[in-house]
Amino acid sequence: MHLTHLDCPGCGATYDAGRLRNLCRCGSPLLARYDLTAVGRAVTPAALAARPATLWRYRELLPVADDRYVTTLGEGWTPLVPVPRYGAHIGLPRLLVKDEGLIPTGSFKARGAAVGVSRAAELGARHIAMPTNGNAGAAWATYAARAGLRATIAMPAGAPVVTREECRIAGADLHVVDGLIGDAARALAPVLADPAVFDVSTLKEPYRVEGKKTMGYEIVEQLGWRVPDAILYPTGGGVGLIGIAKALAELRELGWLGDRQPRLVAVQSTGCAPIVRAFQAGARRADPWPDAHTIAFGITVPAPLGDELILDALRATGGTAIAVDDAEILADLRAFGTREGLLLCPEGAACLSAARRLRADGWLDDGAQVVVLNTGSGLKYVDALQ
């Protein structure tokens, strides 16, 4: 392992990575840092090709020191699928979908859970707790069970029913609450008051990002160590977008990529668009979104903790933020399925709507190679799609 320390991108404080930690003293998320010179000596892009097709192929860039604590269900290395018929339909014939619906637990949340649970177990955690919009809780409950940890999960009653059952089957202590994810967080306060319980809420521990960043490594490796022109990411808490930006920065520092960057795009719903509003206003922080609601339940995050990191990533790459409405999401989900035979989740379909709009507005040209993140299986949302 080449993890050296944790740092705060807000105030610059550094922390020892050898113990369980949550936020910086200033209230900002912490990020894991590595000795990339040592990583470059230990592994090359060519060497990765012979490794197993899981996210752990990038183990030198992941935070688990002792392989005995690696908690895995074979997650990662999801397909990057060309979708030329739908792409031609919206004027983007080089459109690609990174299909995270094929990962264990049926969503990309398994990446963060695999790495986060592995590192938490290695550092001595025995009981984790978190609020969730559904898929993250299901993933963390599953991987906690795999690692022999106890999990307490709180989720809104409106979350996909299957995610609730996943938590129960994994043996988690499940709290179903009225309201949104913030209400679920408040319901967990008495549990998290116990110092023996480790808070693994979004960005309140530093290792979920490390699992999610492997999407960025995979996209680049699957494209022959090149970057696409744009990556569209459905943004609620934004951990995956932050992680992809971090992955690209690490690959550039390693010398495995040139200076060219893909433009990163945060996709939100018109019913919950705090990042879009802040981006358009030129603001550094995103104000909470009132009365949040959308069929794309996974991006219903009215007040993302990582707002500054998300906005920084968009601006640093010349990207943008765009909101689409539920009618567009459903229409594009069905149009895509008809042409390509894949049932995307609503969050992934939101990215299709965004791609269509950005092409129509001229922000994307017809030759652009665009990667859309489908963050989960549409089978988890069958009730919502009827």
MILUMFI-77323 format. One record per atom (N, C-alpha, C): x, y, z. Coordinates in steps of 0.1 Angstrom, whole numbers, padded with zeros to 4 digits, always signed. Atoms other than C-alpha are relative to their C-alpha. Example, Ala and Ser with C-alpha at 12.3 -4.5 7.8 and 13.67 -1.06 7.14 Angstrom:
<nodes>
+0009-0012+0000/+0123-0045+0078/+0009+0012+0000/-0009-0011+0000/+0137-0011+0071/-0008+0011+0008/
</nodes>
This chain:
<nodes>
+0008-0012+0000/+0000+0000+0000/+0009+0012+0000/-0008-0012+0001/+0013+0035-0008/-0008+0012+0005/+0007-0010-0007/-0012+0055+0012/+0009+0007+0010/-0009-0008-0009/+0007+0083+0030/-0007+0008+0011/+0007-0008-0010/-0018+0105+0047/-0013+0004-0005/+0013-0007+0005/-0052+0123+0045/+0003+0015+0001/+0000-0014-0001/-0056+0159+0037/-0013+0006-0002/+0013-0007+0001/-0083+0185+0038/+0002+0010-0012/-0001-0010+0011/-0088+0203+0004/-0005+0014+0003/+0005-0013-0004/-0105+0231+0023/+0010+0008+0007/-0009-0008-0008/-0080+0243+0049/+0015-0005-0001/-0014+0005+0002/-0049+0222+0039/+0005-0008+0012/-0004+0008-0011/-0047+0203+0072/+0003-0014-0004/-0003+0014+0003/-0031+0169+0071/-0002-0009+0012/+0003+0009-0011/-0039+0138+0092/+0007-0014-0003/-0005+0014+0001/-0024+0104+0099/-0011-0009-0005/+0010+0009+0006/-0042+0078+0078/-0001-0013+0008/+0000+0013-0007/-0036+0050+0104/-0010-0002+0010/+0011+0002-0009/-0068+0055+0124/-0013+0005-0007/+0013-0004+0005/-0105+0059+0118/-0002+0015+0001/+0003-0015-0001/-0114+0095+0109/-0012+0003-0008/+0012-0005+0008/-0144+0114+0097/+0004+0013-0006/-0003-0012+0007/-0143+0151+0087/+0012+0007+0006/-0010-0009-0005/-0115+0177+0091/-0006+0008+0011/+0005-0009-0011/-0117+0200+0121/-0008+0011-0005/+0007-0012+0006/-0129+0227+0097/-0014-0004-0005/+0013+0005+0005/-0159+0205+0087/+0000-0005-0014/-0001+0004+0014/-0146+0196+0052/+0003-0015-0001/-0004+0014+0002/-0142+0160+0038/+0015-0001-0001/-0014+0004+0002/-0108+0144+0039/+0002-0008-0012/-0003+0008+0012/-0091+0129+0009/+0013-0008+0003/-0011+0009-0002/-0066+0100+0008/+0011+0004-0010/-0011-0004+0009/-0031+0108-0007/+0010-0012+0000/-0009+0011+0002/-0005+0084-0020/+0014+0005-0005/-0013-0002+0005/+0032+0082-0028/+0000-0004-0014/+0002+0004+0014/+0026+0083-0065/+0014-0003-0007/-0014+0004+0006/+0064+0081-0073/+0002-0015+0003/-0001+0015-0003/+0064+0047-0055/-0010-0008-0008/+0009+0008+0009/+0033+0036-0073/+0005-0002-0014/-0005+0001+0014/+0049+0044-0106/+0011-0010-0001/-0011+0010+0001/+0079+0022-0097/-0006-0014+0002/+0006+0013-0003/+0056-0006-0085/-0008-0006-0011/+0010+0005+0010/+0032-0009-0114/+0000+0009-0013/+0001-0007+0012/+0028+0001-0150/-0014-0003-0006/+0013+0003+0007/-0003+0004-0172/+0000-0014-0007/+0000+0013+0007/+0008-0027-0192/-0001-0011+0010/+0001+0011-0010/+0011-0048-0160/-0015-0002+0005/+0013+0002-0005/-0025-0041-0151/-0008-0009-0009/+0008+0008+0010/-0038-0059-0182/-0001-0015+0004/+0000+0014-0004/-0029-0093-0166/-0007-0002+0013/+0006+0001-0013/-0047-0086-0134/-0015-0004-0001/+0014+0003+0000/-0082-0098-0124/-0008+0012-0003/+0009-0010+0005/-0111-0078-0138/-0009+0005+0011/+0007-0006-0011/-0121-0061-0105/+0007+0013+0003/-0006-0013-0004/-0114-0027-0090/+0013-0002+0007/-0012+0002-0008/-0087-0043-0069/+0012-0002-0009/-0011+0000+0009/-0065-0044-0100/+0009+0012+0002/-0007-0012-0003/-0056-0009-0089/+0005+0001+0014/-0002+0001-0014/-0046-0020-0055/+0011+0010+0005/-0011-0009-0004/-0014+0002-0054/-0006+0014+0003/+0006-0013-0001/-0038+0032-0056/-0012-0001+0009/+0011+0002-0010/-0062+0019-0029/+0006-0001+0014/-0005-0002-0013/-0060+0023+0008/+0001-0012+0010/+0000+0012-0009/-0060-0013+0022/+0014-0006+0000/-0014+0004-0001/-0026-0024+0034/+0001-0016+0001/+0000+0014-0003/-0034-0060+0045/-0011-0007-0008/+0010+0006+0009/-0051-0082+0019/-0010-0008+0008/+0010+0008-0008/-0068-0102+0047/-0013+0008+0002/+0011-0008-0003/-0091-0072+0051/-0008+0004-0013/+0006-0003+0012/-0100-0069+0014/-0014-0007+0000/+0014+0006+0000/-0138-0074+0013/-0006+0002-0014/+0003-0001+0014/-0149-0082-0022/-0011-0010-0004/+0009+0009+0007/-0177-0097-0043/+0002+0001-0015/-0003-0001+0014/-0160-0092-0076/-0004+0013-0007/+0004-0012+0005/-0169-0056-0080/+0010+0007-0009/-0009-0008+0009/-0156-0033-0108/+0001-0006-0014/-0003+0003+0014/-0145-0035-0144/-0014-0003-0007/+0012+0000+0007/-0180-0029-0157/+0001+0004-0014/-0002-0003+0014/-0185-0027-0194/-0002+0015-0004/+0002-0013+0006/-0182+0005-0214/-0006-0002-0014/+0008+0006+0011/-0209-0001-0239/-0002+0011-0011/+0004-0009+0010/-0211+0017-0273/-0015-0001-0003/+0015-0001+0002/-0247+0028-0280/-0002+0008-0012/+0001-0008+0012/-0246+0039-0316/-0014+0004-0005/+0013-0003+0005/-0283+0037-0324/-0006+0012+0007/+0006-0011-0007/-0294+0059-0296/+0009+0012-0001/-0009-0011+0002/-0263+0080-0300/-0003+0008-0013/+0003-0007+0012/-0271+0087-0336/-0014+0007+0001/+0013-0006-0002/-0307+0095-0325/+0001+0014+0006/-0001-0013-0006/-0295+0124-0304/+0012+0008-0005/-0011-0007+0006/-0265+0134-0326/+0013-0002+0006/-0013+0004-0006/-0237+0117-0306/+0003-0014-0004/-0002+0014+0004/-0228+0086-0326/+0011-0007+0008/-0011+0006-0008/-0197+0080-0303/-0004-0001+0015/+0004+0001-0013/-0218+0078-0272/+0003-0013+0006/-0003+0013-0007/-0208+0052-0246/-0007+0001+0014/+0006+0001-0013/-0225+0040-0214/+0008-0009+0009/-0007+0008-0010/-0205+0028-0184/-0011-0006+0009/+0012+0006-0006/-0230+0003-0171/+0003-0006+0014/-0002+0004-0014/-0227+0001-0133/-0011-0009+0005/+0011+0009-0004/-0260-0019-0131/+0004-0014+0001/-0004+0013+0000/-0240-0050-0136/+0010-0004+0011/-0009+0002-0011/-0219-0047-0104/-0008-0006+0011/+0007+0006-0011/-0227-0066-0072/-0008+0011+0007/+0011-0008-0007/-0257-0051-0053/-0007+0009-0011/+0007-0006+0010/-0268-0037-0087/+0002+0015-0001/-0003-0014+0001/-0253-0002-0083/+0014+0003+0002/-0014-0005-0002/-0220+0017-0084/+0003+0002+0015/-0003-0002-0015/-0224+0021-0046/+0009-0011+0005/-0008+0011-0005/-0207-0013-0043/+0015+0003+0000/-0014-0004+0001/-0174+0003-0053/+0004+0007+0014/-0003-0007-0013/-0174+0027-0023/-0001-0008+0012/+0002+0009-0011/-0187+0001+0000/+0011-0010+0001/-0011+0010-0001/-0161-0025-0009/+0013+0006+0006/-0012-0006-0005/-0132-0001-0003/-0002+0006+0014/+0003-0007-0013/-0148+0018+0026/-0001-0011+0011/+0001+0011-0010/-0157-0014+0045/+0013-0007+0002/-0013+0007-0001/-0123-0030+0038/+0009+0008+0009/-0008-0009-0008/-0105+0000+0052/-0005+0002+0014/+0006-0002-0013/-0129+0005+0081/+0004-0012+0009/-0003+0013-0007/-0124-0032+0091/+0015+0000+0004/-0015+0001-0002/-0086-0029+0088/+0004+0010+0012/-0003-0009-0010/-0087+0001+0111/-0007-0002+0013/+0005+0004-0013/-0107-0016+0138/-0015+0002+0001/+0015-0003-0002/-0144-0006+0131/-0007-0014+0001/+0008+0012-0002/-0169-0032+0142/-0015+0003-0003/+0014-0003+0002/-0202-0013+0137/+0000+0013-0008/+0001-0012+0009/-0209+0012+0109/-0015+0004-0001/+0013-0006+0001/-0239+0035+0104/+0000+0011-0010/+0001-0010+0011/-0252+0057+0076/-0015+0002-0003/+0013-0002+0007/-0283+0074+0061/+0002-0002-0015/-0001+0003+0014/-0290+0066+0025/-0013+0003-0007/+0012+0000+0009/-0313+0071-0004/-0004-0013-0005/+0003+0013+0004/-0313+0034-0009/+0011-0009-0004/-0011+0009+0006/-0285+0019-0030/+0012+0000+0008/-0013+0000-0008/-0256+0030-0008/-0002-0008+0013/+0003+0008-0012/-0273+0016+0023/+0000-0015-0003/+0000+0014+0004/-0279-0017+0005/+0014-0005-0002/-0014+0005+0003/-0243-0019-0007/+0008-0001+0013/-0008+0001-0012/-0227-0010+0027/-0005-0011+0009/+0005+0011-0008/-0250-0034+0045/+0005-0014-0005/-0005+0013+0006/-0240-0062+0021/+0015-0002+0003/-0014+0001-0002/-0203-0055+0024/+0003-0001+0015/-0002+0001-0014/-0205-0051+0061/-0003-0015+0005/+0003+0015-0003/-0221-0086+0063/+0012-0008-0005/-0012+0008+0006/-0193-0099+0041/+0012+0001+0009/-0012-0003-0008/-0167-0084+0064/-0002-0004+0015/+0003+0003-0013/-0185-0095+0096/-0002+0012+0009/+0003-0012-0007/-0194-0060+0107/-0015+0002+0002/+0014-0004-0002/-0226-0047+0122/-0003+0013-0008/+0004-0012+0008/-0245-0021+0101/-0013+0005+0005/+0013-0007-0002/-0272+0004+0110/-0003+0009-0011/+0003-0008+0012/-0289+0020+0081/-0014+0007+0002/+0013-0007+0000/-0316+0047+0079/-0003+0005-0014/+0003-0005+0013/-0334+0055+0047/-0015+0005-0001/+0014-0005+0002/-0365+0074+0035/-0010-0011-0004/+0010+0010+0004/-0397+0055+0031/-0002+0000-0015/+0001-0001+0015/-0397+0066-0006/+0011-0006-0008/-0011+0007+0007/-0365+0047-0014/-0005-0012-0007/+0005+0012+0006/-0368+0018-0038/-0001-0012+0010/+0003+0010-0010/-0383-0011-0019/+0010-0011+0000/-0010+0011+0001/-0357-0036-0031/+0012+0004+0009/-0011-0004-0008/-0330-0016-0013/-0002-0002+0015/+0003+0003-0014/-0348-0019+0020/+0001-0015+0003/-0001+0015-0002/-0350-0057+0015/+0014-0004+0000/-0015+0004+0001/-0313-0059+0006/+0006+0003+0014/-0005-0003-0014/-0305-0042+0040/-0004-0011+0010/+0005+0010-0010/-0327-0066+0059/+0006-0014-0002/-0006+0013+0003/-0314-0097+0041/+0015-0001+0005/-0014+0000-0005/-0278-0086+0050/+0001+0001+0015/+0000+0000-0014/-0288-0084+0086/+0002+0014+0006/-0002-0014-0005/-0286-0046+0090/-0011+0004+0009/+0011-0006-0008/-0305-0027+0117/-0005+0011-0009/+0005-0009+0009/-0328-0008+0094/-0011+0010+0006/+0010-0010-0004/-0347+0025+0102/-0006+0006-0012/+0006-0006+0012/-0372+0036+0076/-0008+0012+0006/+0005-0013-0005/-0382+0073+0081/-0008+0007-0011/+0007-0010+0009/-0406+0098+0066/+0009+0011-0004/-0008-0011+0004/-0389+0125+0046/+0011-0003-0010/-0011+0001+0009/-0356+0128+0028/+0012-0005+0007/-0012+0006-0006/-0320+0117+0034/+0004+0008+0012/-0003-0008-0012/-0315+0146+0059/-0008-0005+0012/+0009+0005-0011/-0344+0132+0080/+0006-0013+0004/-0006+0012-0003/-0327+0098+0078/+0012+0002+0008/-0012-0003-0008/-0295+0113+0091/-0003+0004+0014/+0004-0005-0014/-0313+0130+0120/-0005-0012+0008/+0005+0012-0007/-0329+0096+0129/+0012-0008+0005/-0012+0008-0004/-0294+0081+0132/+0008+0007+0011/-0008-0007-0009/-0281+0107+0156/+0002-0007+0013/-0002+0008-0013/-0287+0086+0188/+0010-0012-0002/-0009+0011+0002/-0269+0057+0172/+0014+0005-0001/-0014-0005+0002/-0239+0078+0161/+0006+0007+0012/-0006-0006-0013/-0236+0093+0196/+0009-0010+0007/-0009+0010-0005/-0220+0060+0205/+0013+0000-0006/-0013-0001+0006/-0183+0063+0200/+0005-0013-0007/-0004+0013+0006/-0181+0026+0191/-0006-0001-0014/+0007+0001+0014/-0202+0033+0159/+0007+0010-0009/-0007-0008+0010/-0183+0046+0129/-0009+0005-0011/+0009-0007+0010/-0201+0071+0107/+0006-0001-0014/-0005+0001+0014/-0198+0062+0071/-0009+0007-0010/+0008-0008+0009/-0222+0088+0057/+0008+0006-0011/-0007-0005+0012/-0214+0103+0023/+0010+0011+0003/-0011-0009-0001/-0180+0120+0024/+0004+0003+0015/-0004-0002-0014/-0178+0118+0062/+0010-0010+0005/-0012+0008-0001/-0151+0091+0059/+0007+0001-0014/-0007-0003+0012/-0124+0093+0033/+0002-0011-0011/-0003+0011+0009/-0125+0059+0016/-0011-0004-0010/+0010+0003+0010/-0158+0057-0002/+0005+0006-0014/-0006-0007+0012/-0142+0082-0027/+0010-0009-0007/-0010+0008+0006/-0114+0058-0032/-0005-0012-0008/+0007+0011+0008/-0137+0030-0043/-0006+0006-0013/+0007-0006+0012/-0157+0053-0066/+0010+0005-0011/-0009-0006+0010/-0126+0068-0082/+0004-0011-0011/-0004+0011+0009/-0119+0034-0098/-0008+0000-0013/+0008-0002+0013/-0147+0043-0124/+0009+0008-0009/-0008-0008+0009/-0123+0069-0137/+0012-0008-0005/-0011+0008+0005/-0093+0045-0139/-0005-0010-0011/+0005+0009+0009/-0115+0020-0157/-0004+0006-0014/+0004-0006+0013/-0129+0044-0183/+0013+0003-0008/-0012-0003+0007/-0094+0055-0192/+0007-0013-0005/-0006+0012+0004/-0080+0020-0193/-0008-0007-0011/+0008+0006+0011/-0109+0007-0214/+0000+0008-0013/-0002-0008+0013/-0103+0035-0239/+0014+0000-0005/-0014+0001+0005/-0067+0025-0243/+0009+0011+0006/-0008-0011-0008/-0053+0050-0217/-0002+0013-0007/+0004-0013+0006/-0071+0079-0234/-0012+0005+0008/+0012-0006-0006/-0098+0102-0221/-0010+0003-0010/+0011-0005+0010/-0132+0109-0237/+0000+0015+0001/+0002-0015+0000/-0143+0144-0245/-0008+0005+0012/+0008-0004-0011/-0169+0145-0217/-0005-0013+0008/+0006+0010-0008/-0181+0124-0188/-0012+0006+0007/+0012-0005-0006/-0217+0129-0176/-0004-0009+0012/+0002+0007-0013/-0224+0119-0140/-0013+0005+0007/+0012-0004-0007/-0258+0119-0122/+0004+0003+0015/-0007-0005-0012/-0250+0140-0091/-0010+0003+0011/+0007-0003-0013/-0266+0138-0057/+0011+0004+0010/-0012-0004-0009/-0238+0136-0031/+0012+0003-0008/-0011-0004+0009/-0214+0137-0060/+0013-0007+0003/-0013+0007-0003/-0188+0112-0046/+0006-0006-0012/-0006+0006+0012/-0183+0095-0079/+0006+0010-0009/-0006-0011+0008/-0177+0128-0097/+0013+0005+0006/-0012-0004-0007/-0152+0138-0071/+0010-0010-0002/-0010+0011+0001/-0136+0104-0073/+0006-0001-0014/-0005+0000+0014/-0134+0105-0111/+0011+0011-0002/-0010-0011+0002/-0117+0139-0110/+0013-0003+0008/-0012+0004-0008/-0093+0125-0083/+0008-0010-0008/-0007+0010+0008/-0085+0095-0105/+0008+0006-0011/-0007-0006+0011/-0077+0116-0135/+0012+0008+0004/-0012-0008-0005/-0054+0139-0115/+0011-0010+0004/-0010+0010-0004/-0036+0108-0101/+0007-0006-0012/-0006+0006+0012/-0031+0093-0135/+0009+0010-0008/-0008-0010+0006/-0018+0126-0149/+0013+0001+0008/-0012-0001-0008/+0007+0128-0120/+0009-0012-0002/-0008+0012+0003/+0018+0093-0127/+0006+0000-0013/-0005-0001+0014/+0025+0102-0163/-0007-0010-0009/+0008+0010+0008/-0001+0076-0175/-0010+0007-0010/+0009-0008+0008/-0022+0104-0191/+0007+0013-0004/-0005-0013+0004/-0013+0136-0210/-0008+0011+0008/+0006-0011-0007/-0026+0170-0200/-0015+0002-0004/+0014-0001+0004/-0059+0167-0219/-0009-0006+0010/+0010+0005-0010/-0089+0164-0196/-0014-0001-0007/+0014+0000+0004/-0125+0153-0202/-0007+0011+0007/+0009-0009-0007/-0151+0179-0194/-0009-0008+0009/+0009+0007-0010/-0170+0167-0163/-0013+0008+0000/+0014-0006+0000/-0208+0173-0163/-0008-0006+0012/+0008+0004-0011/-0229+0172-0131/-0015+0001-0005/+0014+0000+0004/-0265+0161-0140/-0009-0002+0012/+0010+0001-0011/-0293+0168-0116/-0014+0001-0006/+0014-0001+0004/-0331+0169-0117/-0005+0014+0003/+0006-0013-0003/-0351+0201-0119/-0007+0001+0014/+0006+0001-0013/-0367+0189-0087/+0010+0000+0012/-0010+0000-0010/-0334+0189-0068/+0013+0004-0007/-0012-0005+0008/-0306+0210-0084/+0009+0010+0007/-0009-0010-0007/-0284+0227-0058/+0013+0003-0007/-0013-0002+0006/-0252+0221-0077/-0002+0009-0013/+0003-0007+0012/-0267+0234-0110/-0002+0015+0003/+0002-0014-0003/-0279+0266-0093/+0012+0007+0005/-0012-0006-0004/-0246+0272-0076/+0010+0002-0011/-0009-0002+0012/-0226+0266-0108/-0004+0011-0009/+0005-0010+0009/-0248+0289-0128/+0002+0014+0006/-0001-0013-0007/-0245+0316-0101/+0015+0004+0002/-0014-0002-0003/-0207+0313-0099/+0003-0001+0014/-0002+0001-0015/-0210+0304-0062/+0010-0011+0003/-0009+0010-0005/-0185+0285-0042/-0007-0011+0008/+0007+0010-0008/-0211+0267-0021/-0014-0001-0006/+0014+0003+0005/-0246+0252-0029/-0009+0002+0012/+0010-0001-0011/-0275+0264-0008/-0009-0012-0001/+0009+0011+0000/-0299+0237+0003/-0012+0002-0009/+0011-0001+0010/-0327+0229-0022/-0013-0003+0008/+0012+0003-0008/-0362+0232-0007/-0009-0010-0008/+0010+0009+0006/-0389+0206-0014/+0005-0009-0011/-0007+0008+0010/-0366+0182-0032/-0009-0012-0004/+0007+0011+0005/-0383+0156-0054/+0003-0003-0014/-0002+0005+0014/-0376+0135-0085/-0001-0015+0000/+0001+0014+0002/-0382+0101-0099/+0014-0007+0001/-0013+0005-0002/-0344+0097-0099/+0004+0002+0014/-0001-0001-0014/-0344+0091-0062/+0015+0001+0005/-0013+0001-0005/-0307+0085-0059/+0007+0014-0001/-0006-0014+0001/-0299+0122-0068/-0008+0010+0008/+0008-0009-0008/-0324+0136-0043/+0008+0004+0012/-0009-0004-0011/-0297+0152-0021/+0000+0015+0000/+0002-0015+0000/-0308+0188-0012/+0012+0008+0004/-0012-0008-0005/-0275+0198+0006/+0012-0009+0000/-0011+0009+0000/-0245+0178-0006/+0012+0006+0007/-0011-0004-0008/-0216+0179+0018/+0013+0004-0009/-0012-0002+0009/-0190+0178-0011/-0003+0011-0010/+0004-0010+0010/-0205+0208-0029/+0012+0008-0006/-0012-0007+0005/-0172+0227-0031/+0009-0009-0009/-0008+0009+0008/-0153+0197-0044/-0007-0003-0014/+0007+0003+0012/-0180+0190-0070/+0002+0012-0010/-0001-0012+0008/-0180+0226-0082/+0014+0003-0005/-0014-0002+0004/-0142+0228-0083/+0003-0010-0012/-0003+0010+0011/-0141+0196-0105/-0006+0005-0013/+0007-0005+0012/-0166+0211-0129/+0008+0011-0007/-0006-0012+0006/-0148+0244-0133/+0014-0003-0004/-0014+0003+0004/-0113+0229-0134/+0001-0007-0014/-0001+0008+0013/-0122+0207-0164/-0008+0007-0011/+0008-0007+0010/-0143+0233-0183/-0013-0007-0002/+0013+0007+0001/-0174+0213-0175/-0012+0008+0003/+0012-0008-0002/-0209+0223-0167/-0009-0008+0010/+0011+0007-0008/-0240+0214-0146/-0013+0003-0007/+0012-0001+0008/-0274+0208-0161/-0011-0008+0008/+0012+0007-0006/-0309+0199-0147/-0010-0004-0010/+0010+0005+0009/-0334+0178-0165/-0013-0004+0008/+0012+0003-0008/-0370+0171-0156/-0004-0015-0001/+0003+0014-0001/-0387+0138-0148/-0007-0005-0013/+0006+0005+0012/-0407+0137-0180/+0011-0003-0011/-0011+0003+0009/-0375+0139-0200/+0007-0013+0004/-0006+0012-0005/-0359+0113-0179/-0007-0013-0004/+0008+0012+0004/-0387+0088-0185/+0000-0002-0015/+0000+0001+0015/-0389+0096-0222/+0013-0005-0005/-0013+0005+0005/-0352+0091-0227/+0003-0014+0004/-0002+0014-0005/-0351+0059-0206/-0007-0009-0009/+0008+0009+0008/-0378+0044-0228/+0006+0000-0015/-0005-0001+0014/-0363+0057-0261/+0013-0007-0001/-0013+0007+0000/-0329+0043-0251/-0002-0015+0000/+0003+0014+0000/-0344+0009-0242/-0004-0005-0013/+0005+0004+0013/-0362+0007-0275/+0011-0002-0010/-0011+0000+0010/-0330+0014-0295/+0012-0009+0004/-0012+0007-0004/-0304-0003-0274/-0002-0013+0009/+0004+0012-0008/-0322-0030-0253/+0005+0000+0014/-0005-0001-0014/-0308-0018-0220/-0010+0008+0009/+0009-0007-0009/-0330-0008-0190/+0009+0007+0010/-0009-0008-0009/-0311+0020-0173/-0008+0004+0012/+0007-0006-0011/-0319+0034-0139/-0004+0015-0003/+0004-0014+0003/-0336+0069-0138/+0012+0009+0001/-0012-0009-0001/-0303+0085-0127/+0008-0001-0013/-0008+0002+0012/-0285+0070-0157/-0008+0007-0012/+0008-0006+0011/-0314+0081-0180/+0001+0015+0001/-0002-0014-0001/-0310+0116-0166/+0012+0005-0008/-0012-0004+0007/-0276+0117-0181/-0002-0001-0015/+0004+0000+0014/-0290+0107-0215/-0007+0012-0004/+0007-0012+0003/-0314+0136-0213/+0010+0012+0000/-0010-0011+0000/-0285+0159-0204/+0009-0001-0013/-0008+0001+0012/-0264+0145-0233/-0008+0006-0012/+0008-0004+0011/-0293+0151-0257/-0001+0016+0000/+0002-0015-0001/-0298+0187-0245/+0013+0007-0003/-0013-0006+0002/-0261+0195-0245/+0004+0000-0015/-0002+0001+0015/-0258+0183-0281/-0009+0010-0007/+0010-0009+0006/-0289+0203-0291/+0005+0014+0001/-0005-0014-0003/-0274+0234-0275/+0013+0003-0006/-0013-0002+0006/-0241+0229-0292/+0012+0000+0009/-0011+0002-0010/-0221+0224-0260/+0008-0012-0003/-0007+0011+0006/-0212+0190-0274/-0001+0000-0015/+0002+0001+0014/-0204+0185-0310/-0002-0014-0005/+0004+0013+0005/-0213+0156-0332/+0011-0010+0000/-0012+0009+0000/-0178+0141-0331/+0004-0003+0014/-0005+0002-0014/-0175+0141-0293/-0002-0014+0004/+0001+0013-0007/-0168+0109-0275/-0005+0003+0014/+0006-0004-0013/-0191+0111-0245/-0003-0013+0008/+0003+0011-0009/-0193+0087-0215/-0011+0004+0009/+0011-0002-0009/-0226+0085-0196/+0001-0011+0011/+0000+0010-0011/-0226+0068-0162/-0014-0004+0003/+0012+0006-0004/-0255+0045-0157/+0003-0007+0014/-0005+0004-0014/-0252+0041-0119/-0007-0011+0007/+0006+0012-0007/-0275+0012-0112/-0009-0007-0010/+0009+0009+0008/-0298-0015-0126/-0014+0006+0000/+0014-0005+0001/-0332-0003-0139/-0009-0010+0007/+0009+0010-0007/-0346-0035-0123/-0003+0004+0014/+0003-0004-0014/-0344-0018-0089/-0011+0010+0000/+0009-0012+0001/-0368+0009-0101/-0013-0004-0007/+0011+0004+0008/-0395-0012-0118/-0013+0006+0005/+0012-0005-0006/-0422+0000-0094/-0002+0015-0004/+0001-0015+0003/-0414+0037-0101/-0002+0002-0015/+0001-0002+0015/-0414+0031-0139/-0013-0004-0005/+0013+0005+0005/-0448+0016-0141/-0010+0012-0002/
</nodes>
